[in-house]
């Protein structure tokens, strides 16, 4: 009986959404004159929502933003290497052991003696060696998947090093060790968003190459890491302990292991690498991807906190980031020196901010959590309103609008201005500090609410109402709309996580099992 009464009341009030004396009769059509933080509010909102999440970081793989980050003391991270010796100096740590195990191998035999820096043969930074680079390039270019077989073949039939006319003598690839380190103290870090650790020509390295001016070719990761740590030491007075980036998994570049991390465990790895041909190869790859995709929606356990109020993003500057015709993702390669200097100065100001006596990370305004609540409330509804033929019926359309907006309406005293304010501020904390994050998230909330009130206005046609929702969905570009539905237990929602995946996996992620994933490389070869 109660349900009947409520339903009847809703139906009676459906058409009253627009009965205010000042209804929303139009929506912004030209945003080019707005300040950048509002013009690009959708991109800033998505950067906040996708931060420290594999899913959104992969779909929007060209990161444009920097976030002050904090990793608590006692956090365990992992390092794959070819030696049992404790790491000294600058090195790499993975958030997942499966990620680190990819690099838990070593060269044995004459080959190791032919590298100037033998330490690079024991670590992830073998990426700098011509051998690793050429093998990985060959994998991407040919689509061959047995990465470690290619690497082994490269060892047995050595590739030529730049400037050398004689091949290397044969050597052997053997399992190495998995190290587990615990952080000695709270770490101050900088998080570079997107797939900023992906060695590609698609723009994943733009924030490092064109804002931080790290230089180097795409495989020169060791050089980039050393230059970042030099920047932290010299320009930021040692306030930064390292940098977080993402590829197929999250990683930490720790600038000084000896002062920041204690080794607590070393275990020998086996020969089960994450790649290979045949049924076994598909099973290994699927197991590896399960660990990576488990972080689609968060790194887990509060292992890292971001200060969203001090984010620095290229989206907040008057820069044309979408001049590329081959992609709908932003690029920084045409940034001017003047604009680059502004971003670097603001990044330094954010890092050097005197916050020693400010609230601890859990007390900050978590703008990602607020973005989560906005998306959770509106994502499915907006998608349906924009695409379902059900809403060509005006009665159904008005009912859905009323159901969404009725918490913000006083039906005894209609006032669209107040209703729009209530809707916009629904998830926005009253005591928040003004920042890029607060401006962008509030702007998106307002844009959503304005669309509902515009679509529900008596003067808005059904066709215009539907178009307004379609325009809103196209503008928001939420990654939630690309998530798979109903994957089986032996399937994963697969998208193009570097260096895996085809173009269709990037555009339309889908449920795939190990066999359906392992032979896909097309996207990153383009």
VOGU-3710 file (C-alpha; in Angstrom, 3 decimals, decimal comma):
1> xxxxxxxxxx> 0,000/0,000/0,000  2,807/2,408/0,913  4,529/1,682/-2,418  1,300/2,489/-4,278  0,902/5,811/-2,461  4,527/6,832/-3,080  4,383/5,804/-6,734  1,151/7,748/-7,238  2,669/10,826/-5,608  5,698/10,597/-7,876
11> xxxxxxxxxx> 3,553/10,369/-10,982  1,490/13,377/-9,908  4,617/15,458/-9,336  6,539/14,311/-12,396  5,772/17,294/-14,583  6,323/19,770/-11,759  10,112/19,611/-11,944  10,096/22,659/-14,190  7,304/24,576/-12,477  9,674/27,133/-10,931
21> xxxxxxxxxx> 9,365/30,732/-12,017  12,976/30,525/-13,276  13,480/27,149/-14,981  16,732/26,034/-16,591  16,005/26,805/-20,228  19,452/26,405/-21,796  22,771/24,647/-21,378  26,278/25,932/-22,188  27,128/25,254/-25,832  30,486/27,016/-26,082
31> xxxxxxxxxx> 33,064/26,364/-23,385  36,058/27,801/-25,256  35,831/31,122/-23,414  35,787/29,539/-19,968  38,916/29,411/-17,787  40,833/26,163/-18,449  39,893/24,548/-15,127  36,217/24,753/-16,192  36,781/24,158/-19,894  38,643/20,956/-19,046
41> xxxxxxxxxx> 36,659/20,109/-15,919  35,621/16,755/-17,405  39,257/15,739/-17,923  40,297/16,931/-14,452  37,351/15,091/-12,886  38,349/11,908/-14,740  42,000/12,293/-13,719  40,898/12,501/-10,080  38,541/9,546/-10,434  41,140/7,354/-12,198
51> xxxxxxxxxx> 44,117/8,213/-9,994  45,894/5,157/-8,565  43,482/2,904/-10,475  44,591/0,620/-13,275  41,300/0,805/-15,201  40,980/4,529/-15,805  44,747/5,008/-15,989  44,823/2,528/-18,876  41,921/3,972/-20,836  43,222/7,540/-20,368
61> xxxxxxxxxx> 46,833/6,479/-20,657  48,356/9,876/-21,450  48,634/11,338/-17,967  48,644/15,131/-17,677  48,676/15,444/-13,878  50,944/15,288/-10,841  49,706/14,539/-7,324  51,573/14,814/-4,010  51,397/11,271/-2,636  52,087/9,667/0,715
71> xxxxxxxxxx> 52,900/6,042/1,429  52,759/4,980/5,100  55,576/3,392/7,046  55,258/-0,373/7,272  53,955/-0,811/3,718  55,428/-3,872/1,977  56,549/-3,578/-1,654  58,372/-5,982/-3,958  61,468/-6,038/-6,131  62,429/-8,617/-8,740
81> xxxxxxxxxx> 66,154/-8,967/-9,338  68,985/-11,309/-10,269  70,780/-11,128/-6,927  70,139/-11,850/-3,244  72,020/-8,694/-2,248  70,105/-5,844/-0,612  69,410/-2,976/-3,004  71,356/0,249/-2,554  70,736/3,634/-4,088  67,905/4,225/-6,561
91> xxxxxxxxxx> 65,757/1,316/-7,672  62,297/0,086/-8,510  59,576/-1,494/-6,366  56,270/-3,044/-7,429  53,025/-2,877/-5,497  52,223/-6,467/-6,556  54,602/-9,454/-6,248  53,482/-10,820/-9,641  54,646/-7,596/-11,256  58,033/-7,815/-9,560
101> xxxxxxxxxx> 58,439/-11,493/-10,480  58,511/-10,474/-14,145  61,991/-9,103/-13,450  63,226/-11,826/-11,100  65,745/-13,344/-13,511  69,420/-13,004/-14,296  72,025/-13,653/-16,975  74,670/-16,281/-16,311  77,730/-16,664/-18,481  79,889/-14,483/-20,689
111> xxxxxxxxxx> 77,063/-12,124/-21,737  76,938/-10,329/-18,384  80,605/-9,361/-18,749  79,858/-7,513/-21,984  77,657/-4,900/-20,319  79,326/-1,798/-18,989  76,922/-1,590/-16,041  76,538/-5,155/-14,833  74,094/-4,104/-12,120  71,606/-3,278/-14,865
121> xxxxxxxxxx> 71,587/-6,962/-15,790  70,212/-7,847/-12,354  67,263/-5,491/-12,200  64,263/-4,116/-14,002  66,552/-1,521/-15,522  67,770/-4,074/-18,032  65,229/-2,085/-20,049  68,178/0,163/-20,830  70,132/-2,632/-22,457  69,932/-2,937/-26,222
131> xxxxxxxxxx> 69,149/-6,603/-25,843  65,983/-6,066/-23,825  64,953/-3,090/-25,930  65,369/-4,878/-29,225  63,585/-7,984/-28,022  60,651/-5,982/-26,625  60,487/-3,917/-29,812  60,453/-7,098/-31,862  57,645/-8,440/-29,687  55,532/-5,338/-30,283
141> xxxxxxxxxx> 56,289/-5,101/-33,978  55,775/-8,754/-34,881  53,047/-9,666/-32,413  55,073/-12,675/-31,222  54,161/-13,481/-27,651  56,792/-15,770/-26,233  58,731/-12,869/-24,800  61,102/-14,897/-22,689  61,760/-17,347/-25,510  62,736/-14,371/-27,679
151> xxxxxxxxxx> 64,934/-13,060/-24,900  66,508/-16,504/-24,523  67,033/-16,696/-28,289  68,601/-13,255/-28,142  71,008/-14,566/-25,539  71,874/-17,752/-27,390  72,159/-15,853/-30,680  73,140/-12,436/-29,368  72,018/-9,174/-30,907  74,632/-6,606/-31,788
161> xxxxxxxxxx> 75,143/-3,746/-29,389  75,188/-0,282/-30,922  78,613/0,352/-32,442  79,734/-3,271/-32,185  80,545/-5,432/-35,178  80,961/-8,720/-33,295  78,164/-10,679/-31,636  78,167/-11,448/-27,948  79,065/-14,955/-26,824  76,146/-17,155/-25,743
171> xxxxxxxxxx> 74,787/-16,965/-22,227  71,871/-18,284/-20,189  68,768/-16,820/-18,574  68,033/-18,158/-15,093  65,467/-17,431/-12,363  66,422/-14,687/-9,943  64,961/-13,603/-6,605  61,921/-11,823/-5,239  62,750/-9,286/-2,540  60,190/-7,932/-0,079
181> xxxxxxxxxx> 60,913/-4,541/1,458  59,078/-2,666/4,190  59,135/1,122/4,281  61,004/2,562/7,272  59,075/5,826/7,426  56,191/7,641/5,752  57,269/8,442/2,212  56,648/11,732/0,420  56,148/10,951/-3,239  54,933/12,383/-6,523
191> xxxxxxxxxx> 52,377/10,358/-8,467  52,403/10,768/-12,256  49,028/9,658/-13,594  48,070/7,697/-16,700  50,351/4,868/-17,852  53,407/6,993/-17,160  55,698/3,944/-16,955  54,603/2,566/-20,346  57,411/2,755/-22,871  55,372/3,910/-25,886
201> xxxxxxxxxx> 55,241/6,647/-28,506  51,558/7,319/-27,863  52,060/10,060/-25,273  52,434/8,014/-22,098  55,817/9,647/-21,418  54,775/13,207/-22,311  54,550/14,546/-18,758  58,082/13,330/-18,068  59,612/14,320/-21,380  57,918/17,671/-22,004
211> xxxxxxxxxx> 57,134/19,001/-18,516  59,930/17,566/-16,374  62,273/17,649/-19,406  63,770/14,261/-18,580  64,565/13,433/-22,186  65,855/10,141/-23,482  64,259/7,650/-25,831  61,293/5,606/-24,678  63,394/2,682/-23,446  65,701/4,891/-21,347
221> xxxxxxxxxx> 63,784/4,343/-18,152  66,834/4,142/-15,940  67,968/7,530/-17,214  64,514/9,020/-16,578  64,428/7,602/-13,052  67,894/8,945/-12,229  66,960/12,395/-13,520  63,719/12,401/-11,500  65,614/11,576/-8,333  68,190/14,248/-9,134
231> xxxxxxxxxx> 65,334/16,717/-9,560  63,922/15,670/-6,181  67,281/16,098/-4,471  68,450/19,328/-6,074  65,337/21,300/-7,014  63,026/20,097/-4,241  65,651/19,904/-1,465  65,183/16,212/-0,885  61,522/16,578/0,155  60,497/13,825/-2,268
241> xxxxxxxxxx> 61,502/10,202/-1,605  60,365/8,825/-4,943  57,816/8,652/-7,733  54,793/6,450/-8,404  53,987/5,456/-11,981  51,860/2,829/-13,723  52,379/0,344/-16,552  50,917/-3,181/-16,177  50,797/-2,575/-12,439  51,855/0,245/-10,132
251> xxxxxxxxxx> 55,501/0,891/-9,360  57,543/3,076/-7,056  60,862/4,579/-8,066  62,551/4,849/-4,669  65,449/7,276/-4,760  67,379/5,912/-1,765  66,707/2,360/-0,599  69,142/2,544/2,279  67,363/5,433/4,009  63,793/4,416/3,161
261> xxxxxxxxxx> 63,401/0,613/3,008  64,347/-2,467/5,026  64,765/-5,848/3,370  62,642/-8,405/5,212  62,605/-11,394/2,864  64,340/-12,871/-0,199  62,926/-15,919/-1,993  64,127/-17,672/-5,132  61,853/-17,373/-8,145  60,981/-20,277/-10,431
271> xxxxxxxxxx> 60,988/-20,459/-14,214  57,268/-19,746/-14,599  57,356/-16,471/-16,456  54,176/-14,563/-17,238  54,436/-15,037/-20,997  54,705/-17,906/-23,421  53,049/-19,904/-26,178  50,505/-22,696/-25,988  48,063/-23,595/-23,237  50,629/-23,165/-20,466
281> xxxxxxxxxx> 51,515/-19,724/-21,767  47,856/-18,693/-21,776  47,438/-19,908/-18,195  50,542/-18,032/-17,046  49,411/-14,856/-18,766  45,895/-15,114/-17,333  47,295/-15,563/-13,826  49,500/-12,518/-14,293  46,617/-10,403/-15,616  44,393/-11,430/-12,691
291> xxxxxxxxxx> 46,866/-9,792/-10,344  47,052/-6,646/-12,479  43,315/-6,274/-13,089  42,615/-6,767/-9,377  43,820/-3,160/-9,111  41,409/-1,846/-11,728  39,511/0,130/-9,083  42,135/0,888/-6,475  45,520/0,004/-5,050  43,909/-1,257/-1,848
301> xxxxxxxxxx> 44,457/-0,996/1,913  45,174/2,756/1,820  48,689/1,891/0,667  48,899/5,332/-0,917  47,102/8,616/-0,171  46,944/11,509/-2,628  46,570/15,177/-1,734  44,005/16,187/-4,354  43,925/19,779/-3,130  47,487/20,233/-4,408
311> xxxxxxxxxx> 47,272/18,415/-7,708  48,996/20,098/-10,652  47,585/19,347/-14,071  48,198/20,568/-17,609  44,407/20,671/-18,007  44,333/23,762/-15,772  46,433/25,837/-18,178  45,519/27,508/-21,441  47,234/24,883/-23,584  45,849/23,123/-26,634
321> xxxxxxxxxx> 46,306/19,498/-25,634  44,155/17,992/-28,377  45,914/18,983/-31,591  46,667/15,384/-32,572  44,356/14,023/-35,276  45,311/10,384/-34,728  44,053/10,188/-31,137  41,385/11,653/-28,893  43,820/11,597/-25,971  45,829/14,678/-24,938
331> xxxxxxxxxx> 49,444/15,297/-25,944  52,068/17,661/-24,562  54,644/17,626/-27,329  53,620/21,066/-28,608  53,760/22,795/-25,211  55,623/26,112/-25,180  58,574/26,737/-22,909  56,584/29,481/-21,168  53,715/27,111/-20,345  56,112/24,361/-19,312
341> xxxxxxxxxx> 57,861/26,744/-16,910  54,513/27,723/-15,344  53,585/24,094/-14,690  57,013/23,268/-13,249  56,873/26,320/-10,989  53,421/25,340/-9,710  54,550/21,742/-9,204  57,540/22,927/-7,172  55,263/25,185/-5,128  52,950/22,253/-4,446
351> xxxxxxxxxx> 55,822/20,004/-3,380  57,552/22,619/-1,269  54,314/23,583/0,471  54,875/23,910/4,217  52,511/21,211/5,387  54,455/19,541/8,195  51,799/20,572/10,701  48,808/20,142/8,403  46,221/17,357/8,818  47,334/13,807/8,168
361> xxxxxxxxxx> 46,212/12,258/4,844  42,950/10,669/6,120  41,677/14,148/7,156  42,136/15,731/3,747  39,173/16,236/1,460  39,131/13,091/-0,642  37,907/14,402/-3,979  38,223/10,964/-5,535  35,690/9,604/-3,039  33,363/12,475/-3,939
371> xxxxxxxxxx> 33,800/11,734/-7,657  33,027/8,086/-6,871  29,742/9,047/-5,224  28,720/11,255/-8,152  29,460/8,478/-10,629  27,734/5,852/-8,497  24,598/8,002/-8,331  24,376/9,015/-11,976  26,407/6,668/-14,198  23,762/4,044/-15,021
381> xxxxxxxxxx> 20,917/6,554/-15,154  22,707/8,893/-17,555  23,726/6,023/-19,811  20,114/4,837/-20,002  18,685/8,324/-20,558  21,152/8,905/-23,385  20,729/5,598/-25,172  17,532/3,731/-24,276  14,569/4,044/-26,692  12,300/3,783/-23,634
391> xxxxxxxxxx> 12,854/7,487/-23,010  11,406/8,603/-26,326  8,183/8,387/-24,313  7,842/11,737/-22,562  6,004/10,254/-19,588  8,806/7,773/-18,889  11,444/10,458/-19,414  9,787/12,868/-16,958  9,341/10,111/-14,406  13,039/9,211/-14,518
401> xxxxxxxxxx> 14,002/12,876/-14,152  11,679/13,266/-11,160  13,010/10,119/-9,498  16,548/11,489/-9,805  15,819/15,074/-8,737  13,071/14,763/-6,096  15,494/14,739/-3,105  16,401/18,322/-3,977  12,895/19,731/-4,454  10,543/21,288/-1,911
411> xxxxxxxxxx> 7,190/20,661/-3,583  5,476/23,264/-1,362  7,875/25,995/-2,377  9,382/25,469/-5,832  12,584/27,385/-6,613  14,807/26,076/-9,394  17,800/28,134/-8,265  17,733/26,552/-4,814  16,986/23,120/-6,259  19,948/23,329/-8,611
421> xxxxxxxxxx> 22,173/24,433/-5,724  21,015/21,544/-3,535  21,639/19,061/-6,326  25,070/20,480/-7,183  26,275/20,606/-3,584  24,829/17,229/-2,604  28,246/15,534/-2,219  30,431/18,663/-1,898  31,795/19,268/1,638  30,825/22,648/3,075
431> xxxxxxxxxx> 34,244/23,303/4,599  36,457/22,356/1,659  39,442/24,422/0,572  39,281/25,958/-2,901  41,476/24,110/-5,361  41,611/22,813/-8,913  40,032/19,579/-7,712  37,153/21,285/-5,894  36,428/23,576/-8,850  36,391/20,748/-11,402
441> xxxxxxxxxx> 34,296/18,317/-9,340  31,776/21,025/-8,398  31,540/22,133/-12,040  30,794/18,570/-13,178  28,162/18,153/-10,471  26,522/21,399/-11,605  26,634/20,369/-15,260  24,858/17,100/-14,458  22,168/18,763/-12,345  21,630/21,542/-14,879
451> xxxxxxxxxx> 21,044/18,940/-17,582  18,382/17,179/-15,510  16,540/20,413/-14,812  16,832/21,552/-18,428  15,536/18,213/-19,722  12,625/18,321/-17,287  11,541/21,833/-18,177  8,101/22,136/-19,764  9,619/24,181/-22,589  12,125/21,456/-23,523
461> xxxxxxxxxx> 11,027/19,014/-26,207  11,535/15,294/-25,749  14,078/15,269/-28,560  16,053/18,160/-27,055  15,942/16,489/-23,648  17,402/13,274/-25,025  20,044/15,172/-26,953  21,048/17,032/-23,794  21,715/13,715/-22,048  23,606/12,391/-25,077
471> xxxxxxxxxx> 25,752/15,533/-25,128  26,379/15,198/-21,401  27,508/11,569/-21,692  29,808/12,465/-24,607  31,267/15,307/-22,542  31,782/13,379/-19,308  33,574/10,387/-20,908  33,319/8,336/-17,726  35,362/5,159/-17,746  32,533/3,343/-15,948
481> xxxxxxxxxx> 30,716/3,171/-19,281  33,458/0,992/-20,745  33,427/-1,593/-17,978  32,501/-5,139/-18,966  29,323/-6,728/-17,692  28,980/-10,381/-16,753  32,478/-11,849/-17,266  32,728/-15,553/-16,430  35,013/-16,834/-13,682  37,656/-17,824/-16,246
491> xxxxxxxxxx> 37,500/-14,424/-17,980  38,727/-10,919/-17,276  37,598/-7,554/-18,565  40,494/-7,012/-20,957  41,678/-3,672/-22,254  44,937/-2,540/-23,842  47,291/-2,395/-20,837  50,825/-1,760/-22,091  52,286/-3,691/-23,847  49,232/-5,907/-24,401
501> xxxxxxxxxx> 45,996/-5,518/-26,319  44,639/-4,552/-29,728  42,928/-1,352/-30,816  39,482/-2,856/-30,247  40,492/-3,717/-26,666  41,192/-0,034/-26,048  38,006/1,175/-27,707  35,681/-1,601/-26,519  37,077/-3,677/-23,625  35,515/-7,131/-23,438
511> xxxxxxxxxx> 35,511/-10,336/-21,399  38,347/-12,658/-22,490  40,021/-15,782/-21,178  43,774/-16,428/-21,246  43,779/-17,786/-24,799  41,786/-14,789/-25,998  44,233/-12,303/-24,465  47,714/-13,667/-24,923  48,182/-13,068/-28,661  47,035/-9,441/-28,773
521> xxxxxx> 49,629/-6,660/-29,275  48,303/-4,425/-32,060  47,413/-1,269/-30,114  50,866/-0,405/-28,806  52,574/-1,061/-32,165  50,706/1,788/-33,840
//
